[in-house]
Amino acid sequence: MYDEGTAATNKYPLTLKCPCNQIVIPYGSFISFSPEYHPVCSSLFISDEWIISTRGRTSIDIYPTVKFEESGPYFFNTLAAFCSLTQRTLSDAWQIFNRSSLITVQALSYEELIDRSNTTLQQFIR
């Protein structure tokens, strides 16, 4: 099917029209998204159990005036919040992206499809 479509597009680049009524294709139907987050965002260090366990530990001096048992919980809570914010931001953006569609009345070559998809993805990334 791909080879036939490519051959037809190459042979009739200006006249090939979609013979169907569906000229709108949701990007989510042919583009998938699998983000990879920093390993710390799925580690024990942002879990409630770890954060609670850092309270009241014996003193580990990071800096002479800052004690780990005092600053540790705040640090790991902040880290967990950054991870959560990143995941939520990407999830929200992906939902918006999935609502956008490729609209064309002409059959696209594989290269044109990739080109348009990449342009839309670059806008998503920004």
Short mmCIF file of the C-alpha atoms (twelve columns), coordinates in Angstrom:
data_MODEL
# 
_entry.id   MODEL 
# 
loop_
_atom_site.group_PDB 
_atom_site.id 
_atom_site.type_symbol 
_atom_site.label_atom_id 
_atom_site.label_alt_id 
_atom_site.label_comp_id 
_atom_site.label_asym_id 
_atom_site.label_seq_id 
_atom_site.Cartn_x 
_atom_site.Cartn_y 
_atom_site.Cartn_z 
_atom_site.pdbx_PDB_model_num 
ATOM 1   C CA . MET A 1   0.000   0.000  0.000   1 
ATOM 2   C CA . TYR A 2   2.802   2.436  0.924   1 
ATOM 3   C CA . ASP A 3   4.708   1.683  -2.304  1 
ATOM 4   C CA . GLU A 4   1.567   2.144  -4.419  1 
ATOM 5   C CA . GLY A 5   0.770   5.437  -2.726  1 
ATOM 6   C CA . THR A 6   4.319   6.697  -3.123  1 
ATOM 7   C CA . ALA A 7   4.398   5.681  -6.786  1 
ATOM 8   C CA . ALA A 8   1.078   7.423  -7.467  1 
ATOM 9   C CA . THR A 9   2.184   10.552 -5.616  1 
ATOM 10  C CA . ASN A 10  5.447   10.657 -7.577  1 
ATOM 11  C CA . LYS A 11  3.663   10.085 -10.900 1 
ATOM 12  C CA . TYR A 12  0.806   12.582 -10.311 1 
ATOM 13  C CA . PRO A 13  2.117   15.069 -7.711  1 
ATOM 14  C CA . LEU A 14  -0.199  17.955 -8.604  1 
ATOM 15  C CA . THR A 15  -3.388  16.128 -9.478  1 
ATOM 16  C CA . LEU A 16  -3.697  13.361 -6.929  1 
ATOM 17  C CA . LYS A 17  -6.588  14.154 -4.611  1 
ATOM 18  C CA . CYS A 18  -8.040  12.151 -1.767  1 
ATOM 19  C CA . PRO A 19  -10.975 10.147 -3.131  1 
ATOM 20  C CA . CYS A 20  -12.611 10.169 0.270   1 
ATOM 21  C CA . ASN A 21  -14.468 12.563 2.496   1 
ATOM 22  C CA . GLN A 22  -12.022 12.254 5.362   1 
ATOM 23  C CA . ILE A 23  -9.504  15.054 4.959   1 
ATOM 24  C CA . VAL A 24  -8.789  15.377 8.692   1 
ATOM 25  C CA . ILE A 25  -6.518  12.886 10.451  1 
ATOM 26  C CA . PRO A 26  -5.812  13.330 14.184  1 
ATOM 27  C CA . TYR A 27  -2.060  13.337 14.824  1 
ATOM 28  C CA . GLY A 28  -2.639  11.057 17.794  1 
ATOM 29  C CA . SER A 29  -3.813  8.322  15.421  1 
ATOM 30  C CA . PHE A 30  -0.338  7.912  13.911  1 
ATOM 31  C CA . ILE A 31  2.121   9.597  16.287  1 
ATOM 32  C CA . SER A 32  2.903   8.159  19.698  1 
ATOM 33  C CA . PHE A 33  4.626   9.765  22.654  1 
ATOM 34  C CA . SER A 34  6.739   7.987  25.269  1 
ATOM 35  C CA . PRO A 35  8.678   10.502 27.337  1 
ATOM 36  C CA . GLU A 36  11.672  9.386  29.354  1 
ATOM 37  C CA . TYR A 37  12.030  11.228 32.613  1 
ATOM 38  C CA . HIS A 38  15.132  11.529 34.726  1 
ATOM 39  C CA . PRO A 39  15.608  8.326  36.759  1 
ATOM 40  C CA . VAL A 40  15.265  10.239 40.015  1 
ATOM 41  C CA . CYS A 41  11.615  10.933 39.104  1 
ATOM 42  C CA . SER A 42  10.819  7.240  39.490  1 
ATOM 43  C CA . SER A 43  13.165  6.582  42.376  1 
ATOM 44  C CA . LEU A 44  12.716  6.056  46.076  1 
ATOM 45  C CA . PHE A 45  14.118  9.546  46.718  1 
ATOM 46  C CA . ILE A 46  10.846  11.294 45.878  1 
ATOM 47  C CA . SER A 47  8.594   8.860  47.728  1 
ATOM 48  C CA . ASP A 48  6.746   9.897  50.876  1 
ATOM 49  C CA . GLU A 49  8.429   7.044  52.758  1 
ATOM 50  C CA . TRP A 50  11.902  8.375  51.937  1 
ATOM 51  C CA . ILE A 51  11.032  11.982 52.706  1 
ATOM 52  C CA . ILE A 52  9.532   11.006 56.063  1 
ATOM 53  C CA . SER A 53  12.544  8.830  56.845  1 
ATOM 54  C CA . THR A 54  14.937  11.758 56.346  1 
ATOM 55  C CA . ARG A 55  13.386  13.633 59.252  1 
ATOM 56  C CA . GLY A 56  15.173  13.287 62.527  1 
ATOM 57  C CA . ARG A 57  18.168  11.360 61.186  1 
ATOM 58  C CA . THR A 58  21.519  11.808 62.784  1 
ATOM 59  C CA . SER A 59  23.317  14.909 61.684  1 
ATOM 60  C CA . ILE A 60  25.060  14.805 58.317  1 
ATOM 61  C CA . ASP A 61  26.670  18.140 57.662  1 
ATOM 62  C CA . ILE A 62  26.307  19.189 54.042  1 
ATOM 63  C CA . TYR A 63  27.476  22.666 54.929  1 
ATOM 64  C CA . PRO A 64  28.541  23.623 58.418  1 
ATOM 65  C CA . THR A 65  25.340  25.592 59.027  1 
ATOM 66  C CA . VAL A 66  22.893  23.293 57.191  1 
ATOM 67  C CA . LYS A 67  21.888  19.982 58.726  1 
ATOM 68  C CA . PHE A 68  20.537  17.185 56.529  1 
ATOM 69  C CA . GLU A 69  17.715  16.309 58.917  1 
ATOM 70  C CA . GLU A 70  16.527  19.919 58.670  1 
ATOM 71  C CA . SER A 71  16.974  20.542 54.953  1 
ATOM 72  C CA . GLY A 72  16.616  17.018 53.527  1 
ATOM 73  C CA . PRO A 73  12.819  16.786 53.626  1 
ATOM 74  C CA . TYR A 74  12.488  20.194 51.939  1 
ATOM 75  C CA . PHE A 75  14.984  19.269 49.248  1 
ATOM 76  C CA . PHE A 76  13.282  15.955 48.411  1 
ATOM 77  C CA . ASN A 77  9.800   17.522 48.536  1 
ATOM 78  C CA . THR A 78  10.968  20.152 46.048  1 
ATOM 79  C CA . LEU A 79  12.506  17.483 43.842  1 
ATOM 80  C CA . ALA A 80  9.246   15.487 43.920  1 
ATOM 81  C CA . ALA A 81  7.293   18.641 43.017  1 
ATOM 82  C CA . PHE A 82  9.551   19.295 40.005  1 
ATOM 83  C CA . CYS A 83  9.086   15.712 38.801  1 
ATOM 84  C CA . SER A 84  5.323   15.931 39.226  1 
ATOM 85  C CA . LEU A 85  5.156   19.294 37.467  1 
ATOM 86  C CA . THR A 86  7.181   17.977 34.522  1 
ATOM 87  C CA . GLN A 87  4.981   14.914 34.137  1 
ATOM 88  C CA . ARG A 88  1.772   16.935 34.402  1 
ATOM 89  C CA . THR A 89  3.012   19.588 31.945  1 
ATOM 90  C CA . LEU A 90  3.968   16.993 29.337  1 
ATOM 91  C CA . SER A 91  0.730   15.090 29.821  1 
ATOM 92  C CA . ASP A 92  -1.354  18.255 29.387  1 
ATOM 93  C CA . ALA A 93  0.634   19.325 26.319  1 
ATOM 94  C CA . TRP A 94  0.273   15.864 24.783  1 
ATOM 95  C CA . GLN A 95  -3.502  15.955 25.273  1 
ATOM 96  C CA . ILE A 96  -3.618  19.296 23.469  1 
ATOM 97  C CA . PHE A 97  -1.389  17.947 20.697  1 
ATOM 98  C CA . ASN A 98  -3.644  14.900 20.287  1 
ATOM 99  C CA . ARG A 99  -6.567  17.221 19.614  1 
ATOM 100 C CA . SER A 100 -4.730  18.743 16.643  1 
ATOM 101 C CA . SER A 101 -5.082  17.201 13.214  1 
ATOM 102 C CA . LEU A 102 -3.427  16.943 9.853   1 
ATOM 103 C CA . ILE A 103 -5.762  18.486 7.286   1 
ATOM 104 C CA . THR A 104 -5.179  17.954 3.578   1 
ATOM 105 C CA . VAL A 105 -7.272  17.463 0.462   1 
ATOM 106 C CA . GLN A 106 -4.312  16.057 -1.450  1 
ATOM 107 C CA . ALA A 107 -2.600  12.743 -0.922  1 
ATOM 108 C CA . LEU A 108 0.777   13.342 0.687   1 
ATOM 109 C CA . SER A 109 4.001   11.595 -0.116  1 
ATOM 110 C CA . TYR A 110 5.731   9.887  2.771   1 
ATOM 111 C CA . GLU A 111 8.285   12.712 2.848   1 
ATOM 112 C CA . GLU A 112 5.564   15.383 2.975   1 
ATOM 113 C CA . LEU A 113 3.775   13.546 5.775   1 
ATOM 114 C CA . ILE A 114 7.010   13.326 7.767   1 
ATOM 115 C CA . ASP A 115 7.762   16.984 7.028   1 
ATOM 116 C CA . ARG A 116 4.359   18.227 8.201   1 
ATOM 117 C CA . SER A 117 4.407   15.958 11.230  1 
ATOM 118 C CA . ASN A 118 7.885   17.146 12.220  1 
ATOM 119 C CA . THR A 119 6.820   20.783 11.869  1 
ATOM 120 C CA . THR A 120 3.844   20.166 14.141  1 
ATOM 121 C CA . LEU A 121 6.005   18.246 16.625  1 
ATOM 122 C CA . GLN A 122 8.521   21.108 16.734  1 
ATOM 123 C CA . GLN A 123 5.681   23.475 17.627  1 
ATOM 124 C CA . PHE A 124 4.606   21.019 20.339  1 
ATOM 125 C CA . ILE A 125 8.136   20.938 21.765  1 
ATOM 126 C CA . ARG A 126 8.318   24.732 21.997  1 
# 
